[in-house]
Amino acid sequence: MTGPPGHVVAGLTRFVDAGARHIVLRIAAPGPDGQRDQLDRLADLLLAMREPVKSGG
């Protein structure tokens, strides 16, 4: 899955909601620096997905 962060989160959420317990991802970026950048961005997204939703107030 590619695209803006919201698109990636939506796609991963669909897999999890469908019962996925393991997801294998391939970082497709040129060179080690690009791969590291993509991996860091993905890690931030995954951590954000794990944070509980805070209720107002």
C-alpha positions in Angstrom: 0.0 0.0 0.0 1.3 3.4 -0.9 0.2 6.9 -0.7 -0.3 9.6 2.0 -0.2 8.6 5.6 -4.0 8.5 6.0 -4.3 6.2 3.1 -1.7 3.8 4.5 -3.4 3.8 8.0 -6.8 3.2 6.4 -5.4 0.2 4.5 -3.6 -1.3 7.5 -6.7 -0.8 9.6 -8.8 -2.7 7.1 -6.5 -5.7 7.4 -6.5 -5.6 11.2 -10.3 -5.2 11.3 -10.6 -8.2 9.0 -8.7 -10.2 11.6 -5.1 -10.0 10.5 -2.7 -10.9 13.2 0.5 -10.4 11.2 1.3 -8.0 8.4 4.4 -8.2 6.3 5.5 -4.9 4.8 8.2 -4.2 2.2 9.9 -0.9 2.3 10.4 0.1 -1.4 12.6 3.1 -1.4 15.9 3.7 -3.2 19.0 3.2 -1.1 19.5 2.7 2.6 18.8 6.4 3.5 15.5 6.3 1.7 14.6 3.0 3.2 15.4 4.3 6.7 13.3 7.4 6.2 10.3 5.3 5.0 10.8 2.9 8.0 10.9 5.8 10.4 7.7 7.2 8.9 6.0 3.8 9.0 7.0 3.4 12.7 5.4 6.7 13.5 2.2 5.7 11.8 2.1 2.3 13.6 2.7 4.0 17.0 -0.1 6.5 16.3 -2.5 3.6 15.4 -1.8 2.0 18.8 -2.6 5.1 20.8 -6.0 4.9 22.4 -8.6 7.4 21.1 -9.1 10.1 23.7 -12.6 11.1 24.5 -13.4 14.8 24.7 -13.3 16.5 28.0 
